[in-house]
Amino acid sequence: MTDTTIPQNAKLGDESFMTADDLRKYMDELERAKLSKEIAAMDKADQARAELVKTLAQPVDLTPELIHQIAHNLTNKMRIAAQNGETEIMVMRFPNALCTDKGRAINNAEDGWPDTLTGRPRQAYELWRDHLRDAHYKLKAMVIDWPGGMPGDVGFFLSWA
């Protein structure tokens, strides 16, 4: 059996015992470390987002082979969705920075919203317009997240309903 009594020579003020001030200071240090990690993660996410915008801002060369590959991938995704009873799929998600008005026209469902698209989102719209619209597929664009209450990413949804 162990003795749980405090030795006669031990004092609560010993350096091995934290004062309330020391404990508050320790908690402050923990909070600062946590905030520092969160800020670093946000910086990393901002950098990744900037790289994504830079990449998606550059159109790709839509060769017949690439169009065939896109059609093949879309067909597979649409079949899976149809097997699950779904009538639409999200075919693209992109930052609103790729719209000249940061997604305002899309958010307000204005008639000219496609004119605000740039880069690869513009190419995706044109692929739908030139190849899928006549096959009675519909393309819906909408703001799909609202960081800080402001429009964020835009999603393109291909529908066959």
C-alpha positions in Angstrom: 0.0 0.0 0.0 1.4 3.4 -1.0 1.4 6.4 1.3 -0.5 9.3 -0.1 0.2 11.8 2.6 2.2 14.9 1.7 5.7 14.8 3.1 6.4 17.2 6.0 9.0 19.1 4.1 7.0 19.6 0.8 5.5 23.0 0.2 2.8 24.0 -2.3 5.1 26.8 -3.3 7.9 24.5 -4.5 9.0 25.1 -8.1 7.5 21.7 -9.0 4.0 23.1 -8.3 2.5 25.7 -10.7 1.0 28.8 -9.3 -2.3 30.1 -10.8 -0.4 32.7 -12.6 2.0 30.1 -14.1 -1.0 28.0 -15.1 -2.7 30.9 -16.9 0.6 31.8 -18.6 0.9 28.1 -19.7 -2.7 28.3 -21.1 -1.9 31.5 -23.0 1.2 29.8 -24.5 -0.9 26.8 -25.6 -3.5 29.2 -27.2 -0.8 31.1 -29.0 0.7 27.9 -30.3 -2.7 26.7 -31.5 -3.4 30.0 -33.3 0.0 29.9 -34.9 -0.7 26.5 -36.3 -4.1 27.6 -37.5 -2.6 30.7 -39.2 0.1 28.5 -40.9 -2.6 26.2 -42.1 -4.7 29.1 -43.5 -1.5 30.5 -45.2 -0.9 27.1 -46.8 -4.5 26.9 -47.9 -4.3 30.4 -49.4 -1.2 29.5 -51.3 -2.8 26.3 -52.6 -5.8 28.3 -53.7 -3.7 30.9 -55.4 -1.9 28.1 -57.3 -5.2 26.5 -58.3 -6.5 29.9 -59.6 -3.3 30.3 -61.5 -3.6 26.8 -63.0 -7.3 27.1 -63.9 -6.8 30.6 -65.4 -4.8 29.0 -68.2 -6.9 27.4 -70.9 -5.8 23.9 -72.1 -5.4 22.8 -75.6 -8.6 20.9 -76.3 -7.4 18.3 -78.7 -9.8 15.7 -80.0 -8.0 13.2 -77.8 -8.6 15.3 -74.7 -12.2 15.9 -75.6 -12.6 12.1 -76.0 -11.1 11.5 -72.6 -13.3 14.1 -71.0 -16.4 12.5 -72.6 -15.3 9.1 -71.4 -14.8 10.2 -67.8 -18.1 12.1 -67.8 -20.0 9.1 -69.2 -18.6 6.9 -66.4 -19.6 9.4 -63.7 -23.1 9.9 -65.2 -23.7 6.2 -65.4 -22.8 5.8 -61.8 -25.0 8.7 -60.8 -27.9 7.3 -62.9 -27.5 3.9 -61.2 -27.9 5.7 -57.9 -31.1 7.4 -59.1 -29.4 10.8 -59.4 -30.1 13.2 -62.3 -27.1 15.5 -62.0 -23.5 15.6 -61.1 -21.0 18.3 -60.2 -18.6 18.4 -63.1 -16.4 21.3 -61.9 -15.7 23.3 -58.8 -13.6 26.5 -59.1 -12.8 29.6 -57.1 -15.0 32.6 -57.8 -11.8 34.5 -58.7 -12.1 32.9 -62.1 -15.2 35.0 -62.7 -14.7 38.6 -63.7 -17.3 39.7 -61.2 -16.3 37.2 -58.4 -19.5 35.1 -59.1 -22.1 37.9 -58.7 -23.9 37.1 -62.0 -23.9 33.4 -61.2 -25.3 34.0 -57.7 -28.0 36.3 -59.1 -28.8 33.9 -62.0 -28.3 36.7 -64.5 -28.7 35.8 -68.2 -25.1 36.8 -69.2 -23.3 34.9 -66.4 -21.3 32.8 -68.9 -19.6 36.0 -70.1 -18.0 36.4 -66.7 -16.1 33.1 -66.9 -12.4 33.0 -67.6 -9.8 30.2 -68.2 -10.8 26.6 -67.8 -14.3 27.3 -66.4 -15.0 29.2 -69.6 -13.7 26.2 -71.6 -16.0 23.9 -69.6 -19.0 26.1 -70.4 -18.1 26.1 -74.1 -17.7 22.3 -74.1 -21.2 22.0 -72.7 -22.6 24.7 -75.1 -20.9 23.1 -78.2 -21.3 19.4 -77.4 -23.8 18.7 -74.7 -26.6 21.3 -74.9 -27.9 19.8 -78.2 -28.0 16.4 -76.5 -30.5 18.0 -74.0 -28.1 18.2 -71.0 -28.5 21.2 -68.8 -25.7 23.1 -67.1 -26.3 24.9 -63.9 -23.8 27.1 -62.2 -24.1 28.2 -58.6 -22.1 29.5 -55.7 -21.6 26.4 -53.5 -19.8 27.8 -50.4 -19.9 31.1 -48.5 -16.7 31.6 -46.5 -17.2 34.5 -44.1 -20.6 35.1 -45.6 -19.1 36.0 -49.0 -19.5 34.1 -52.2 -16.8 31.4 -52.5 -16.4 28.5 -54.9 -18.6 28.0 -57.9 -19.9 24.6 -59.0 -21.0 23.5 -62.4 -23.7 20.8 -62.4 -24.6 18.8 -65.4 -28.2 17.6 -65.4 -30.2 15.2 -67.5 -33.5 15.6 -65.5 
